[in-house]
């Protein structure tokens, strides 16, 4: 795993716009360029970065945005993450879906046009084990062209089994790359082992999983250092697992339990800064934005680097067809339906992509 060298630390502290403009103008960006693009000196160059990011997005993705929906399998969790609505001590109604309930949820999702689903659960292997996931994936592939998971970190042989069942992608966020903050926030449960979580996507890549999505949870640690580490991690994965497609997720802490304080809040301008810097650093890398963000911000970010958006999301098990009294993981801010999100894209001259790829033609797609 790359580390931030003294030189990169120096560049990340840069306060002059000149070196940043040099980084914007360069073709293939280096880690030094990323540090400059994230530095205080880039704050006054954000408009120039946005223009360059828009051009890079058009070159690599055209005017297409992939759409997907999360399908929550369980809100049981053995983790103690204080920022999460699923944490073990949260006083919420909990449930895990049966295979039949998963299929019913997927029927509803498919009826809304979606063909890309992300299976999500709390960190609980008792209810959501590998056999359960494999059976769910096999059944859902009759509805969906793309099935990914965002569950507890697994081992390579687990990912191999899921790949054979038809799994297309693995999403796993490190949450924070700051080891001190990570240890403080994850003092128990499956996430306690920083290194095990850090190398999860390497295990998924070794198992041949096609799409690997990583991210940091913005708000846990100082954002400039966090974003630099995220970019370095993505670049390392891209070099190591070049047969896989590397993507970034952009989850931001906004609505948290009452007893948790967001110590490093990230505002809209800063989130935009991170997105355009990442687009410029690795132009061909996919970038996903969730319904944690407002419709207005999501629409404004469409041209600047976003390649995938969730739409019509529920963050509770059975949220599309079942009991709406179960506990949510987080509050959905953009409550537009998939059709409404698609219309918003079309109004801006973009094509909504409902299928990540056609299984008859092998892996491909828009990112």
Secondary structure, 3 states (H helix, E strand, C coil): CCCCCHHHHHHHCCCCHHHHHHHHHCCCCCHHHHHHHCCHHHHHHHHHHHHHHHHHHHHHHCCEEEEEEEEEEECCCCCCCCCCCCCCCCCCCCCECCHHHHHHHHHHHHHCCCCEEEEEECCCCCCCCHHHHHHHHHHHCCCCCEEEEECCCCCHHHHHHHHHHCCCEEECCCECCCHHHHHHHCCCCHHHCHHHHHCHHHHHHHCCCCEEEECECECCCCHHHHHHHHHHHHHHHHHHCCCCEEEEECCECCCCCCCCCCCCCCCHHHHHHHHHHHHHHCCCCEEEECCCCCHHHHHHHHHHCCCEEECCCCCCCCCCCCCCCCCCCCCCCCCCCHHHHHHHHHHCCCEEECCCCCHHHCCCCCC
